[in-house]
Amino acid sequence: MTLISANKSYDAIKDYEFTGEEVAFRVDFEHIDVALMIVDMLGRSAARFTILPFADPDTNEIDYIQFQVYSINEGNFKEVLDTM
């Protein structure tokens, strides 16, 4: 999935998966600006979601951030899609 910001276009969303109950995807830490934009959008429009940081076991530095979205408030869904 491609995400577009004011000056850049990213292919930052990786491992997108829909299980029937949730949508899960990850964003590499090098794209932290994209991850923060997603956090902002979810905070405004998602009713239930989880954000999990995953660290490299050898360095304890964050490697990527996984998002699990269980439900989105219907009224804000179009806004989320338009932003992405």
PyMOL Python script that loads the backbone (N, CA, C, O; Angstrom):
from pymol import cmd

cmd.read_pdbstr("""\
ATOM      1  N   MET A   1       0.854  -1.162   0.000  1.00  0.00           N
ATOM      2  CA  MET A   1       0.000   0.000   0.000  1.00  0.00           C
ATOM      3  C   MET A   1       0.902   1.227   0.000  1.00  0.00           C
ATOM      4  O   MET A   1       1.896   1.270   0.725  1.00  0.00           O
ATOM      5  N   THR A   2       0.560   2.219  -0.806  1.00  0.00           N
ATOM      6  CA  THR A   2       1.339   3.447  -0.876  1.00  0.00           C
ATOM      7  C   THR A   2       0.652   4.528  -0.074  1.00  0.00           C
ATOM      8  O   THR A   2      -0.562   4.712  -0.162  1.00  0.00           O
ATOM      9  N   LEU A   3       1.434   5.237   0.705  1.00  0.00           N
ATOM     10  CA  LEU A   3       0.937   6.342   1.514  1.00  0.00           C
ATOM     11  C   LEU A   3       1.569   7.609   0.983  1.00  0.00           C
ATOM     12  O   LEU A   3       2.775   7.632   0.736  1.00  0.00           O
ATOM     13  N   ILE A   4       0.796   8.659   0.800  1.00  0.00           N
ATOM     14  CA  ILE A   4       1.303   9.895   0.223  1.00  0.00           C
ATOM     15  C   ILE A   4       1.220  11.004   1.251  1.00  0.00           C
ATOM     16  O   ILE A   4       0.161  11.240   1.831  1.00  0.00           O
ATOM     17  N   SER A   5       2.344  11.692   1.482  1.00  0.00           N
ATOM     18  CA  SER A   5       2.354  12.862   2.353  1.00  0.00           C
ATOM     19  C   SER A   5       2.576  14.084   1.479  1.00  0.00           C
ATOM     20  O   SER A   5       2.570  13.980   0.252  1.00  0.00           O
ATOM     21  N   ALA A   6       2.770  15.233   2.095  1.00  0.00           N
ATOM     22  CA  ALA A   6       2.898  16.481   1.346  1.00  0.00           C
ATOM     23  C   ALA A   6       4.051  16.443   0.348  1.00  0.00           C
ATOM     24  O   ALA A   6       3.905  16.933  -0.772  1.00  0.00           O
ATOM     25  N   ASN A   7       5.174  15.883   0.722  1.00  0.00           N
ATOM     26  CA  ASN A   7       6.350  15.934  -0.143  1.00  0.00           C
ATOM     27  C   ASN A   7       6.838  14.574  -0.627  1.00  0.00           C
ATOM     28  O   ASN A   7       7.707  14.510  -1.497  1.00  0.00           O
ATOM     29  N   LYS A   8       6.305  13.500  -0.090  1.00  0.00           N
ATOM     30  CA  LYS A   8       6.864  12.187  -0.381  1.00  0.00           C
ATOM     31  C   LYS A   8       5.768  11.164  -0.625  1.00  0.00           C
ATOM     32  O   LYS A   8       4.623  11.337  -0.208  1.00  0.00           O
ATOM     33  N   SER A   9       6.139  10.119  -1.296  1.00  0.00           N
ATOM     34  CA  SER A   9       5.287   8.950  -1.441  1.00  0.00           C
ATOM     35  C   SER A   9       6.052   7.762  -0.866  1.00  0.00           C
ATOM     36  O   SER A   9       7.224   7.571  -1.188  1.00  0.00           O
ATOM     37  N   TYR A  10       5.418   6.976  -0.034  1.00  0.00           N
ATOM     38  CA  TYR A  10       6.077   5.861   0.636  1.00  0.00           C
ATOM     39  C   TYR A  10       5.402   4.548   0.259  1.00  0.00           C
ATOM     40  O   TYR A  10       4.197   4.499   0.012  1.00  0.00           O
ATOM     41  N   ASP A  11       6.183   3.512   0.222  1.00  0.00           N
ATOM     42  CA  ASP A  11       5.655   2.156   0.253  1.00  0.00           C
ATOM     43  C   ASP A  11       5.994   1.622   1.635  1.00  0.00           C
ATOM     44  O   ASP A  11       6.707   0.628   1.775  1.00  0.00           O
ATOM     45  N   ALA A  12       5.477   2.289   2.642  1.00  0.00           N
ATOM     46  CA  ALA A  12       5.884   2.047   4.022  1.00  0.00           C
ATOM     47  C   ALA A  12       5.096   0.935   4.688  1.00  0.00           C
ATOM     48  O   ALA A  12       5.585   0.330   5.642  1.00  0.00           O
ATOM     49  N   ILE A  13       3.903   0.651   4.221  1.00  0.00           N
ATOM     50  CA  ILE A  13       3.072  -0.361   4.872  1.00  0.00           C
ATOM     51  C   ILE A  13       3.435  -1.727   4.305  1.00  0.00           C
ATOM     52  O   ILE A  13       3.332  -1.965   3.101  1.00  0.00           O
ATOM     53  N   LYS A  14       3.860  -2.614   5.190  1.00  0.00           N
ATOM     54  CA  LYS A  14       4.331  -3.952   4.802  1.00  0.00           C
ATOM     55  C   LYS A  14       3.466  -5.023   5.460  1.00  0.00           C
ATOM     56  O   LYS A  14       2.799  -4.771   6.463  1.00  0.00           O
ATOM     57  N   ASP A  15       3.489  -6.205   4.886  1.00  0.00           N
ATOM     58  CA  ASP A  15       2.836  -7.394   5.457  1.00  0.00           C
ATOM     59  C   ASP A  15       1.377  -7.138   5.817  1.00  0.00           C
ATOM     60  O   ASP A  15       0.926  -7.514   6.899  1.00  0.00           O
ATOM     61  N   TYR A  16       0.647  -6.502   4.916  1.00  0.00           N
ATOM     62  CA  TYR A  16      -0.775  -6.224   5.127  1.00  0.00           C
ATOM     63  C   TYR A  16      -1.534  -7.538   5.124  1.00  0.00           C
ATOM     64  O   TYR A  16      -1.356  -8.361   4.227  1.00  0.00           O
ATOM     65  N   GLU A  17      -2.383  -7.737   6.131  1.00  0.00           N
ATOM     66  CA  GLU A  17      -3.139  -8.983   6.248  1.00  0.00           C
ATOM     67  C   GLU A  17      -4.515  -8.700   6.837  1.00  0.00           C
ATOM     68  O   GLU A  17      -4.644  -7.940   7.797  1.00  0.00           O
ATOM     69  N   PHE A  18      -5.540  -9.316   6.257  1.00  0.00           N
ATOM     70  CA  PHE A  18      -6.899  -9.222   6.789  1.00  0.00           C
ATOM     71  C   PHE A  18      -7.316 -10.611   7.219  1.00  0.00           C
ATOM     72  O   PHE A  18      -7.317 -11.537   6.408  1.00  0.00           O
ATOM     73  N   THR A  19      -7.673 -10.772   8.487  1.00  0.00           N
ATOM     74  CA  THR A  19      -8.019 -12.092   9.019  1.00  0.00           C
ATOM     75  C   THR A  19      -9.519 -12.320   9.131  1.00  0.00           C
ATOM     76  O   THR A  19      -9.942 -13.420   9.486  1.00  0.00           O
ATOM     77  N   GLY A  20     -10.321 -11.325   8.843  1.00  0.00           N
ATOM     78  CA  GLY A  20     -11.755 -11.425   9.046  1.00  0.00           C
ATOM     79  C   GLY A  20     -12.187 -10.693  10.297  1.00  0.00           C
ATOM     80  O   GLY A  20     -13.306 -10.183  10.365  1.00  0.00           O
ATOM     81  N   GLU A  21     -11.312 -10.636  11.289  1.00  0.00           N
ATOM     82  CA  GLU A  21     -11.594  -9.917  12.527  1.00  0.00           C
ATOM     83  C   GLU A  21     -10.749  -8.663  12.677  1.00  0.00           C
ATOM     84  O   GLU A  21     -11.123  -7.733  13.392  1.00  0.00           O
ATOM     85  N   GLU A  22      -9.606  -8.643  11.999  1.00  0.00           N
ATOM     86  CA  GLU A  22      -8.701  -7.507  12.135  1.00  0.00           C
ATOM     87  C   GLU A  22      -7.937  -7.282  10.840  1.00  0.00           C
ATOM     88  O   GLU A  22      -7.834  -8.166   9.989  1.00  0.00           O
ATOM     89  N   VAL A  23      -7.411  -6.088  10.719  1.00  0.00           N
ATOM     90  CA  VAL A  23      -6.447  -5.764   9.677  1.00  0.00           C
ATOM     91  C   VAL A  23      -5.124  -5.552  10.395  1.00  0.00           C
ATOM     92  O   VAL A  23      -5.049  -4.775  11.348  1.00  0.00           O
ATOM     93  N   ALA A  24      -4.093  -6.231   9.946  1.00  0.00           N
ATOM     94  CA  ALA A  24      -2.774  -6.090  10.565  1.00  0.00           C
ATOM     95  C   ALA A  24      -1.765  -5.700   9.493  1.00  0.00           C
ATOM     96  O   ALA A  24      -1.825  -6.183   8.362  1.00  0.00           O
ATOM     97  N   PHE A  25      -0.845  -4.827   9.859  1.00  0.00           N
ATOM     98  CA  PHE A  25       0.234  -4.432   8.963  1.00  0.00           C
ATOM     99  C   PHE A  25       1.364  -3.875   9.806  1.00  0.00           C
ATOM    100  O   PHE A  25       1.197  -3.610  10.996  1.00  0.00           O
ATOM    101  N   ARG A  26       2.517  -3.699   9.176  1.00  0.00           N
ATOM    102  CA  ARG A  26       3.654  -3.154   9.909  1.00  0.00           C
ATOM    103  C   ARG A  26       4.278  -2.007   9.132  1.00  0.00           C
ATOM    104  O   ARG A  26       4.136  -1.903   7.914  1.00  0.00           O
ATOM    105  N   VAL A  27       4.971  -1.152   9.868  1.00  0.00           N
ATOM    106  CA  VAL A  27       5.713  -0.038   9.294  1.00  0.00           C
ATOM    107  C   VAL A  27       7.118  -0.097   9.877  1.00  0.00           C
ATOM    108  O   VAL A  27       7.290  -0.069  11.096  1.00  0.00           O
ATOM    109  N   ASP A  28       8.122  -0.179   9.006  1.00  0.00           N
ATOM    110  CA  ASP A  28       9.508  -0.198   9.478  1.00  0.00           C
ATOM    111  C   ASP A  28       9.822   1.094  10.216  1.00  0.00           C
ATOM    112  O   ASP A  28       9.282   2.153   9.894  1.00  0.00           O
ATOM    113  N   PHE A  29      10.694   0.997  11.204  1.00  0.00           N
ATOM    114  CA  PHE A  29      11.013   2.153  12.041  1.00  0.00           C
ATOM    115  C   PHE A  29      11.638   3.291  11.240  1.00  0.00           C
ATOM    116  O   PHE A  29      11.539   4.451  11.640  1.00  0.00           O
ATOM    117  N   GLU A  30      12.272   2.981  10.127  1.00  0.00           N
ATOM    118  CA  GLU A  30      12.851   4.044   9.293  1.00  0.00           C
ATOM    119  C   GLU A  30      11.777   4.980   8.745  1.00  0.00           C
ATOM    120  O   GLU A  30      12.080   6.099   8.332  1.00  0.00           O
ATOM    121  N   HIS A  31      10.532   4.528   8.740  1.00  0.00           N
ATOM    122  CA  HIS A  31       9.402   5.356   8.302  1.00  0.00           C
ATOM    123  C   HIS A  31       8.567   5.794   9.506  1.00  0.00           C
ATOM    124  O   HIS A  31       7.338   5.760   9.455  1.00  0.00           O
ATOM    125  N   ILE A  32       9.224   6.201  10.575  1.00  0.00           N
ATOM    126  CA  ILE A  32       8.520   6.585  11.804  1.00  0.00           C
ATOM    127  C   ILE A  32       7.547   7.726  11.556  1.00  0.00           C
ATOM    128  O   ILE A  32       6.519   7.809  12.228  1.00  0.00           O
ATOM    129  N   ASP A  33       7.846   8.612  10.605  1.00  0.00           N
ATOM    130  CA  ASP A  33       6.924   9.705  10.302  1.00  0.00           C
ATOM    131  C   ASP A  33       5.605   9.168   9.762  1.00  0.00           C
ATOM    132  O   ASP A  33       4.545   9.714  10.070  1.00  0.00           O
ATOM    133  N   VAL A  34       5.655   8.113   8.966  1.00  0.00           N
ATOM    134  CA  VAL A  34       4.434   7.481   8.459  1.00  0.00           C
ATOM    135  C   VAL A  34       3.698   6.803   9.606  1.00  0.00           C
ATOM    136  O   VAL A  34       2.476   6.910   9.705  1.00  0.00           O
ATOM    137  N   ALA A  35       4.428   6.108  10.473  1.00  0.00           N
ATOM    138  CA  ALA A  35       3.805   5.438  11.615  1.00  0.00           C
ATOM    139  C   ALA A  35       3.080   6.442  12.504  1.00  0.00           C
ATOM    140  O   ALA A  35       1.977   6.170  12.976  1.00  0.00           O
ATOM    141  N   LEU A  36       3.691   7.597  12.735  1.00  0.00           N
ATOM    142  CA  LEU A  36       3.045   8.623  13.560  1.00  0.00           C
ATOM    143  C   LEU A  36       1.804   9.186  12.882  1.00  0.00           C
ATOM    144  O   LEU A  36       0.823   9.499  13.557  1.00  0.00           O
ATOM    145  N   MET A  37       1.828   9.319  11.564  1.00  0.00           N
ATOM    146  CA  MET A  37       0.651   9.786  10.835  1.00  0.00           C
ATOM    147  C   MET A  37      -0.490   8.764  10.959  1.00  0.00           C
ATOM    148  O   MET A  37      -1.652   9.141  11.113  1.00  0.00           O
ATOM    149  N   ILE A  38      -0.153   7.477  10.891  1.00  0.00           N
ATOM    150  CA  ILE A  38      -1.160   6.425  11.049  1.00  0.00           C
ATOM    151  C   ILE A  38      -1.719   6.435  12.465  1.00  0.00           C
ATOM    152  O   ILE A  38      -2.927   6.286  12.651  1.00  0.00           O
ATOM    153  N   VAL A  39      -0.863   6.609  13.463  1.00  0.00           N
ATOM    154  CA  VAL A  39      -1.323   6.694  14.856  1.00  0.00           C
ATOM    155  C   VAL A  39      -2.314   7.838  15.012  1.00  0.00           C
ATOM    156  O   VAL A  39      -3.340   7.682  15.673  1.00  0.00           O
ATOM    157  N   ASP A  40      -2.018   8.978  14.413  1.00  0.00           N
ATOM    158  CA  ASP A  40      -2.919  10.129  14.478  1.00  0.00           C
ATOM    159  C   ASP A  40      -4.269   9.804  13.846  1.00  0.00           C
ATOM    160  O   ASP A  40      -5.312  10.120  14.419  1.00  0.00           O
ATOM    161  N   MET A  41      -4.260   9.175  12.666  1.00  0.00           N
ATOM    162  CA  MET A  41      -5.513   8.819  11.988  1.00  0.00           C
ATOM    163  C   MET A  41      -6.309   7.807  12.800  1.00  0.00           C
ATOM    164  O   MET A  41      -7.527   7.934  12.926  1.00  0.00           O
ATOM    165  N   LEU A  42      -5.634   6.806  13.348  1.00  0.00           N
ATOM    166  CA  LEU A  42      -6.335   5.798  14.147  1.00  0.00           C
ATOM    167  C   LEU A  42      -6.904   6.402  15.421  1.00  0.00           C
ATOM    168  O   LEU A  42      -8.002   6.044  15.846  1.00  0.00           O
ATOM    169  N   GLY A  43      -6.169   7.307  16.023  1.00  0.00           N
ATOM    170  CA  GLY A  43      -6.651   7.957  17.241  1.00  0.00           C
ATOM    171  C   GLY A  43      -7.930   8.737  17.023  1.00  0.00           C
ATOM    172  O   GLY A  43      -8.746   8.871  17.934  1.00  0.00           O
ATOM    173  N   ARG A  44      -8.105   9.254  15.813  1.00  0.00           N
ATOM    174  CA  ARG A  44      -9.314  10.025  15.511  1.00  0.00           C
ATOM    175  C   ARG A  44     -10.461   9.170  15.005  1.00  0.00           C
ATOM    176  O   ARG A  44     -11.619   9.564  15.137  1.00  0.00           O
ATOM    177  N   SER A  45     -10.172   8.007  14.426  1.00  0.00           N
ATOM    178  CA  SER A  45     -11.254   7.302  13.755  1.00  0.00           C
ATOM    179  C   SER A  45     -11.381   5.816  14.085  1.00  0.00           C
ATOM    180  O   SER A  45     -12.367   5.201  13.678  1.00  0.00           O
ATOM    181  N   ALA A  46     -10.464   5.230  14.776  1.00  0.00           N
ATOM    182  CA  ALA A  46     -10.578   3.805  15.082  1.00  0.00           C
ATOM    183  C   ALA A  46     -11.136   3.616  16.483  1.00  0.00           C
ATOM    184  O   ALA A  46     -10.702   4.263  17.436  1.00  0.00           O
ATOM    185  N   ALA A  47     -12.102   2.720  16.589  1.00  0.00           N
ATOM    186  CA  ALA A  47     -12.686   2.441  17.890  1.00  0.00           C
ATOM    187  C   ALA A  47     -11.818   1.467  18.687  1.00  0.00           C
ATOM    188  O   ALA A  47     -11.710   1.580  19.908  1.00  0.00           O
ATOM    189  N   ARG A  48     -11.200   0.508  17.988  1.00  0.00           N
ATOM    190  CA  ARG A  48     -10.345  -0.480  18.666  1.00  0.00           C
ATOM    191  C   ARG A  48      -9.137  -0.782  17.799  1.00  0.00           C
ATOM    192  O   ARG A  48      -9.268  -1.182  16.642  1.00  0.00           O
ATOM    193  N   PHE A  49      -7.960  -0.583  18.376  1.00  0.00           N
ATOM    194  CA  PHE A  49      -6.728  -0.910  17.664  1.00  0.00           C
ATOM    195  C   PHE A  49      -5.612  -1.164  18.665  1.00  0.00           C
ATOM    196  O   PHE A  49      -5.696  -0.766  19.827  1.00  0.00           O
ATOM    197  N   THR A  50      -4.563  -1.833  18.194  1.00  0.00           N
ATOM    198  CA  THR A  50      -3.392  -2.124  19.008  1.00  0.00           C
ATOM    199  C   THR A  50      -2.152  -1.724  18.227  1.00  0.00           C
ATOM    200  O   THR A  50      -2.074  -1.937  17.017  1.00  0.00           O
ATOM    201  N   ILE A  51      -1.180  -1.143  18.927  1.00  0.00           N
ATOM    202  CA  ILE A  51       0.097  -0.781  18.327  1.00  0.00           C
ATOM    203  C   ILE A  51       1.187  -1.508  19.110  1.00  0.00           C
ATOM    204  O   ILE A  51       1.300  -1.354  20.326  1.00  0.00           O
ATOM    205  N   LEU A  52       1.988  -2.301  18.397  1.00  0.00           N
ATOM    206  CA  LEU A  52       3.021  -3.102  19.051  1.00  0.00           C
ATOM    207  C   LEU A  52       4.387  -2.815  18.434  1.00  0.00           C
ATOM    208  O   LEU A  52       4.573  -3.034  17.237  1.00  0.00           O
ATOM    209  N   PRO A  53       5.345  -2.331  19.220  1.00  0.00           N
ATOM    210  CA  PRO A  53       6.706  -2.170  18.697  1.00  0.00           C
ATOM    211  C   PRO A  53       7.457  -3.506  18.786  1.00  0.00           C
ATOM    212  O   PRO A  53       7.339  -4.220  19.782  1.00  0.00           O
ATOM    213  N   PHE A  54       8.213  -3.832  17.762  1.00  0.00           N
ATOM    214  CA  PHE A  54       9.022  -5.044  17.758  1.00  0.00           C
ATOM    215  C   PHE A  54      10.488  -4.660  17.680  1.00  0.00           C
ATOM    216  O   PHE A  54      10.895  -3.908  16.794  1.00  0.00           O
ATOM    217  N   ALA A  55      11.280  -5.178  18.610  1.00  0.00           N
ATOM    218  CA  ALA A  55      12.698  -4.835  18.698  1.00  0.00           C
ATOM    219  C   ALA A  55      13.565  -5.987  18.206  1.00  0.00           C
ATOM    220  O   ALA A  55      13.214  -7.157  18.353  1.00  0.00           O
ATOM    221  N   ASP A  56      14.688  -5.634  17.626  1.00  0.00           N
ATOM    222  CA  ASP A  56      15.698  -6.613  17.256  1.00  0.00           C
ATOM    223  C   ASP A  56      16.285  -7.174  18.549  1.00  0.00           C
ATOM    224  O   ASP A  56      16.792  -6.404  19.365  1.00  0.00           O
ATOM    225  N   PRO A  57      16.236  -8.486  18.762  1.00  0.00           N
ATOM    226  CA  PRO A  57      16.671  -9.048  20.043  1.00  0.00           C
ATOM    227  C   PRO A  57      18.147  -8.802  20.367  1.00  0.00           C
ATOM    228  O   PRO A  57      18.523  -8.790  21.539  1.00  0.00           O
ATOM    229  N   ASP A  58      18.974  -8.609  19.361  1.00  0.00           N
ATOM    230  CA  ASP A  58      20.400  -8.400  19.609  1.00  0.00           C
ATOM    231  C   ASP A  58      20.728  -6.976  20.033  1.00  0.00           C
ATOM    232  O   ASP A  58      21.732  -6.751  20.709  1.00  0.00           O
ATOM    233  N   THR A  59      19.896  -6.009  19.646  1.00  0.00           N
ATOM    234  CA  THR A  59      20.221  -4.608  19.932  1.00  0.00           C
ATOM    235  C   THR A  59      19.179  -3.912  20.792  1.00  0.00           C
ATOM    236  O   THR A  59      19.452  -2.853  21.357  1.00  0.00           O
ATOM    237  N   ASN A  60      17.989  -4.493  20.898  1.00  0.00           N
ATOM    238  CA  ASN A  60      16.860  -3.873  21.593  1.00  0.00           C
ATOM    239  C   ASN A  60      16.426  -2.551  20.964  1.00  0.00           C
ATOM    240  O   ASN A  60      15.747  -1.756  21.612  1.00  0.00           O
ATOM    241  N   GLU A  61      16.807  -2.308  19.718  1.00  0.00           N
ATOM    242  CA  GLU A  61      16.330  -1.138  18.988  1.00  0.00           C
ATOM    243  C   GLU A  61      15.073  -1.529  18.231  1.00  0.00           C
ATOM    244  O   GLU A  61      14.967  -2.648  17.730  1.00  0.00           O
ATOM    245  N   ILE A  62      14.129  -0.618  18.148  1.00  0.00           N
ATOM    246  CA  ILE A  62      12.872  -0.912  17.465  1.00  0.00           C
ATOM    247  C   ILE A  62      13.142  -1.141  15.985  1.00  0.00           C
ATOM    248  O   ILE A  62      13.753  -0.308  15.314  1.00  0.00           O
ATOM    249  N   ASP A  63      12.676  -2.285  15.487  1.00  0.00           N
ATOM    250  CA  ASP A  63      12.846  -2.662  14.091  1.00  0.00           C
ATOM    251  C   ASP A  63      11.632  -2.229  13.267  1.00  0.00           C
ATOM    252  O   ASP A  63      11.772  -1.664  12.182  1.00  0.00           O
ATOM    253  N   TYR A  64      10.444  -2.503  13.801  1.00  0.00           N
ATOM    254  CA  TYR A  64       9.212  -2.097  13.122  1.00  0.00           C
ATOM    255  C   TYR A  64       8.087  -1.966  14.134  1.00  0.00           C
ATOM    256  O   TYR A  64       8.202  -2.393  15.283  1.00  0.00           O
ATOM    257  N   ILE A  65       6.999  -1.366  13.678  1.00  0.00           N
ATOM    258  CA  ILE A  65       5.808  -1.167  14.506  1.00  0.00           C
ATOM    259  C   ILE A  65       4.659  -1.887  13.817  1.00  0.00           C
ATOM    260  O   ILE A  65       4.396  -1.661  12.636  1.00  0.00           O
ATOM    261  N   GLN A  66       3.977  -2.753  14.555  1.00  0.00           N
ATOM    262  CA  GLN A  66       2.842  -3.479  14.000  1.00  0.00           C
ATOM    263  C   GLN A  66       1.548  -2.825  14.465  1.00  0.00           C
ATOM    264  O   GLN A  66       1.394  -2.481  15.637  1.00  0.00           O
ATOM    265  N   PHE A  67       0.628  -2.662  13.534  1.00  0.00           N
ATOM    266  CA  PHE A  67      -0.695  -2.116  13.816  1.00  0.00           C
ATOM    267  C   PHE A  67      -1.720  -3.226  13.623  1.00  0.00           C
ATOM    268  O   PHE A  67      -1.668  -3.965  12.640  1.00  0.00           O
ATOM    269  N   GLN A  68      -2.647  -3.339  14.561  1.00  0.00           N
ATOM    270  CA  GLN A  68      -3.777  -4.258  14.453  1.00  0.00           C
ATOM    271  C   GLN A  68      -5.031  -3.420  14.656  1.00  0.00           C
ATOM    272  O   GLN A  68      -5.230  -2.837  15.722  1.00  0.00           O
ATOM    273  N   VAL A  69      -5.874  -3.361  13.633  1.00  0.00           N
ATOM    274  CA  VAL A  69      -7.083  -2.544  13.687  1.00  0.00           C
ATOM    275  C   VAL A  69      -8.281  -3.483  13.690  1.00  0.00           C
ATOM    276  O   VAL A  69      -8.448  -4.300  12.784  1.00  0.00           O
ATOM    277  N   TYR A  70      -9.116  -3.355  14.724  1.00  0.00           N
ATOM    278  CA  TYR A  70     -10.269  -4.233  14.891  1.00  0.00           C
ATOM    279  C   TYR A  70     -11.569  -3.577  14.455  1.00  0.00           C
ATOM    280  O   TYR A  70     -12.451  -4.259  13.934  1.00  0.00           O
ATOM    281  N   SER A  71     -11.710  -2.274  14.654  1.00  0.00           N
ATOM    282  CA  SER A  71     -12.924  -1.585  14.206  1.00  0.00           C
ATOM    283  C   SER A  71     -12.635  -0.106  14.015  1.00  0.00           C
ATOM    284  O   SER A  71     -11.805   0.485  14.706  1.00  0.00           O
ATOM    285  N   ILE A  72     -13.348   0.472  13.055  1.00  0.00           N
ATOM    286  CA  ILE A  72     -13.215   1.897  12.736  1.00  0.00           C
ATOM    287  C   ILE A  72     -14.594   2.520  12.839  1.00  0.00           C
ATOM    288  O   ILE A  72     -15.585   1.937  12.400  1.00  0.00           O
ATOM    289  N   ASN A  73     -14.650   3.715  13.426  1.00  0.00           N
ATOM    290  CA  ASN A  73     -15.917   4.440  13.482  1.00  0.00           C
ATOM    291  C   ASN A  73     -16.341   4.776  12.058  1.00  0.00           C
ATOM    292  O   ASN A  73     -15.604   5.433  11.322  1.00  0.00           O
ATOM    293  N   GLU A  74     -17.511   4.329  11.680  1.00  0.00           N
ATOM    294  CA  GLU A  74     -17.963   4.434  10.294  1.00  0.00           C
ATOM    295  C   GLU A  74     -17.965   5.865   9.770  1.00  0.00           C
ATOM    296  O   GLU A  74     -17.659   6.088   8.599  1.00  0.00           O
ATOM    297  N   GLY A  75     -18.299   6.825  10.601  1.00  0.00           N
ATOM    298  CA  GLY A  75     -18.368   8.211  10.160  1.00  0.00           C
ATOM    299  C   GLY A  75     -17.038   8.765   9.706  1.00  0.00           C
ATOM    300  O   GLY A  75     -17.001   9.649   8.850  1.00  0.00           O
ATOM    301  N   ASN A  76     -15.945   8.269  10.255  1.00  0.00           N
ATOM    302  CA  ASN A  76     -14.617   8.767   9.904  1.00  0.00           C
ATOM    303  C   ASN A  76     -13.887   7.881   8.904  1.00  0.00           C
ATOM    304  O   ASN A  76     -12.754   8.185   8.532  1.00  0.00           O
ATOM    305  N   PHE A  77     -14.502   6.803   8.465  1.00  0.00           N
ATOM    306  CA  PHE A  77     -13.822   5.853   7.594  1.00  0.00           C
ATOM    307  C   PHE A  77     -13.396   6.485   6.272  1.00  0.00           C
ATOM    308  O   PHE A  77     -12.278   6.258   5.810  1.00  0.00           O
ATOM    309  N   LYS A  78     -14.271   7.272   5.665  1.00  0.00           N
ATOM    310  CA  LYS A  78     -13.935   7.917   4.395  1.00  0.00           C
ATOM    311  C   LYS A  78     -12.761   8.870   4.574  1.00  0.00           C
ATOM    312  O   LYS A  78     -11.896   8.951   3.702  1.00  0.00           O
ATOM    313  N   GLU A  79     -12.720   9.588   5.683  1.00  0.00           N
ATOM    314  CA  GLU A  79     -11.608  10.505   5.951  1.00  0.00           C
ATOM    315  C   GLU A  79     -10.287   9.744   6.031  1.00  0.00           C
ATOM    316  O   GLU A  79      -9.271  10.213   5.517  1.00  0.00           O
ATOM    317  N   VAL A  80     -10.292   8.584   6.665  1.00  0.00           N
ATOM    318  CA  VAL A  80      -9.083   7.770   6.764  1.00  0.00           C
ATOM    319  C   VAL A  80      -8.625   7.339   5.375  1.00  0.00           C
ATOM    320  O   VAL A  80      -7.443   7.449   5.049  1.00  0.00           O
ATOM    321  N   LEU A  81      -9.549   6.853   4.559  1.00  0.00           N
ATOM    322  CA  LEU A  81      -9.188   6.419   3.210  1.00  0.00           C
ATOM    323  C   LEU A  81      -8.690   7.577   2.363  1.00  0.00           C
ATOM    324  O   LEU A  81      -7.732   7.421   1.606  1.00  0.00           O
ATOM    325  N   ASP A  82      -9.326   8.735   2.479  1.00  0.00           N
ATOM    326  CA  ASP A  82      -8.889   9.907   1.719  1.00  0.00           C
ATOM    327  C   ASP A  82      -7.485  10.331   2.119  1.00  0.00           C
ATOM    328  O   ASP A  82      -6.693  10.736   1.268  1.00  0.00           O
ATOM    329  N   THR A  83      -7.172  10.243   3.401  1.00  0.00           N
ATOM    330  CA  THR A  83      -5.850  10.630   3.883  1.00  0.00           C
ATOM    331  C   THR A  83      -4.788   9.672   3.378  1.00  0.00           C
ATOM    332  O   THR A  83      -3.688  10.091   3.018  1.00  0.00           O
ATOM    333  N   MET A  84      -5.117   8.371   3.349  1.00  0.00           N
ATOM    334  CA  MET A  84      -4.142   7.384   2.889  1.00  0.00           C
ATOM    335  C   MET A  84      -4.058   7.404   1.385  1.00  0.00           C
ATOM    336  O   MET A  84      -3.288   6.642   0.799  1.00  0.00           O
TER     337      MET A  84
END
""", "prot")
cmd.dss("prot")
cmd.show_as("cartoon", "prot")
cmd.util.cbc("prot")
cmd.orient("prot")
